[in-house]
Amino acid sequence: MIRIGKTYLTRETGATRICADITNGADSFTLWFSLDSSQEAYLCPDRADAFIIALLPTAMRNHLDIICDGVISEQLYHQLSSYLIPALASVKASFRQVQITASVTSDICTCSDAVGMDVSCAITPPGNGRIYQQPRISSYSYCSVPLRCF
């Protein structure tokens, strides 16, 4: 089982990070997404959606259910549970069905009017990810996650 703790913000010189403490048995680490401090309004600290997405391949590869102490979007939960996880498990032999346990909400995120995320998995340079608009985007966050988190 992978446990995602509640999300929180940290501030360092010139940057703001949205973080969650991750545990898997005895292993633990902090996963984070970072933006320039001037773009802090685009982070959504009341949602753990990005952390679910970042850890899903590891969970499926290692057949580990995900328990999230934070809140995730109802639409993301539905799309992952009903479509993406079953589809990936049916076409990729190393992936298994996993369960996600989390509180869900259909409320609109409290961040500014645009959000984005970029996860490189230590392969691509920053800025090669997708931008998701809400309704427009002016910034995105970037995170480099090792290919094998555990």
C-alpha positions as CSV (number, residue, x, y, z in Angstrom):
1,M,0.0,0.0,0.0
2,I,1.1,3.5,-0.8
3,R,-0.1,6.2,1.5
4,I,-0.3,9.9,0.4
5,G,-0.4,12.3,3.3
6,K,-2.3,15.6,3.2
7,T,-0.9,18.2,0.9
8,Y,0.9,21.3,2.3
9,L,2.9,24.2,1.0
10,T,6.6,25.0,1.8
11,R,8.4,28.1,0.8
12,E,12.1,28.4,-0.1
13,T,14.1,31.1,-1.6
14,G,12.2,32.1,-4.7
15,A,10.0,29.0,-4.9
16,T,6.9,27.5,-3.4
17,R,6.3,23.8,-3.3
18,I,3.2,21.8,-2.8
19,C,4.2,18.7,-1.0
20,A,2.8,15.4,0.3
21,D,4.6,12.9,2.5
22,I,4.5,9.4,0.9
23,T,4.9,6.1,2.7
24,N,5.2,2.5,1.6
25,G,5.9,0.2,4.5
26,A,9.2,1.4,5.9
27,D,10.0,3.6,3.0
28,S,9.0,7.3,3.1
29,F,9.8,10.5,1.2
30,T,8.3,13.8,0.4
31,L,7.1,14.3,-3.2
32,W,6.7,17.9,-4.3
33,F,5.8,20.1,-7.2
34,S,7.4,23.5,-7.4
35,L,6.6,27.0,-8.8
36,D,8.3,30.3,-8.7
37,S,7.0,32.1,-5.6
38,S,5.3,34.7,-7.8
39,Q,3.1,32.0,-9.2
40,E,2.0,30.5,-5.8
41,A,-1.6,31.3,-6.5
42,Y,-1.6,28.6,-9.1
43,L,-0.9,25.8,-6.6
44,C,-4.0,24.0,-5.3
45,P,-3.0,22.9,-1.8
46,D,-6.5,21.5,-1.0
47,R,-6.2,18.7,-3.7
48,A,-3.9,15.7,-4.0
49,D,-4.7,15.0,-7.7
50,A,-1.1,15.5,-8.9
51,F,0.2,13.1,-6.3
52,I,-2.2,10.3,-7.3
53,I,-1.2,10.7,-10.9
54,A,2.5,10.8,-10.1
55,L,2.4,7.6,-8.1
56,L,-0.1,5.6,-10.1
57,P,2.5,3.9,-12.4
58,T,4.5,2.8,-9.4
59,A,1.4,1.5,-7.6
60,M,0.2,-0.5,-10.6
61,R,3.6,-1.9,-11.4
62,N,4.0,-3.1,-7.8
63,H,0.4,-4.0,-7.2
64,L,0.0,-1.5,-4.4
65,D,-3.3,0.1,-3.5
66,I,-3.2,3.9,-2.9
67,I,-4.7,5.4,0.2
68,C,-4.8,9.2,0.2
69,D,-5.3,11.3,3.3
70,G,-6.1,14.3,1.2
71,V,-9.0,15.2,-1.2
72,I,-9.0,14.4,-4.9
73,S,-11.3,15.6,-7.7
74,E,-14.4,13.4,-8.1
75,Q,-14.0,13.4,-11.9
76,L,-10.3,12.3,-11.7
77,Y,-11.3,9.5,-9.3
78,H,-14.0,8.3,-11.6
79,Q,-11.9,8.5,-14.8
80,L,-9.0,6.6,-13.1
81,S,-11.1,3.9,-11.4
82,S,-13.5,3.3,-14.3
83,Y,-11.4,3.7,-17.3
84,L,-7.6,4.3,-17.0
85,I,-6.6,1.7,-14.4
86,P,-8.6,-1.1,-16.1
87,A,-7.4,-0.1,-19.5
88,L,-3.7,0.0,-18.5
89,A,-4.0,-3.3,-16.5
90,S,-5.5,-5.0,-19.6
91,V,-2.8,-4.0,-22.1
92,K,0.4,-3.8,-20.0
93,A,1.4,-7.1,-18.4
94,S,3.5,-5.5,-15.7
95,F,0.5,-3.4,-14.5
96,R,-2.1,-4.7,-12.1
97,Q,-5.5,-3.3,-11.0
98,V,-5.2,-1.1,-7.9
99,Q,-7.7,0.6,-5.7
100,I,-7.6,4.2,-4.8
101,T,-9.1,5.2,-1.4
102,A,-9.6,8.9,-0.9
103,S,-12.2,11.6,-0.1
104,V,-13.5,13.0,-3.3
105,T,-15.1,16.4,-4.1
106,S,-16.8,18.0,-7.0
107,D,-16.0,21.5,-5.7
108,I,-14.0,23.8,-7.9
109,C,-10.3,24.1,-6.8
110,T,-9.5,27.3,-4.8
111,C,-6.4,28.2,-6.7
112,S,-6.2,31.0,-9.3
113,D,-7.9,30.7,-12.7
114,A,-5.2,28.5,-14.3
115,V,-3.3,25.4,-13.2
116,G,-0.8,23.1,-14.8
117,M,1.5,20.2,-14.1
118,D,4.7,18.7,-15.7
119,V,6.2,15.4,-14.5
120,S,9.4,14.4,-16.2
121,C,10.2,11.0,-14.5
122,A,13.9,12.2,-14.9
123,I,13.8,11.8,-18.7
124,T,12.6,15.0,-20.2
125,P,13.6,18.6,-19.5
126,P,11.2,21.0,-17.8
127,G,8.5,22.3,-19.9
128,N,7.7,19.2,-22.0
129,G,4.6,18.3,-20.1
130,R,1.0,19.1,-20.8
131,I,-0.8,22.3,-19.7
132,Y,-4.4,22.0,-18.6
133,Q,-6.4,25.1,-18.7
134,Q,-9.1,26.3,-16.3
135,P,-10.0,28.4,-18.6
136,R,-6.5,29.8,-19.5
137,I,-3.0,29.0,-18.3
138,S,-0.1,31.3,-17.5
139,S,2.1,28.9,-15.5
140,Y,2.7,25.3,-14.7
141,S,4.5,23.3,-12.0
142,Y,7.4,20.9,-12.7
143,C,8.5,17.8,-10.8
144,S,11.2,15.3,-11.6
145,V,10.1,11.9,-10.2
146,P,12.5,8.9,-10.4
147,L,11.3,6.1,-12.6
148,R,11.1,3.8,-9.6
149,C,9.9,5.6,-6.5
150,F,10.3,2.4,-4.4
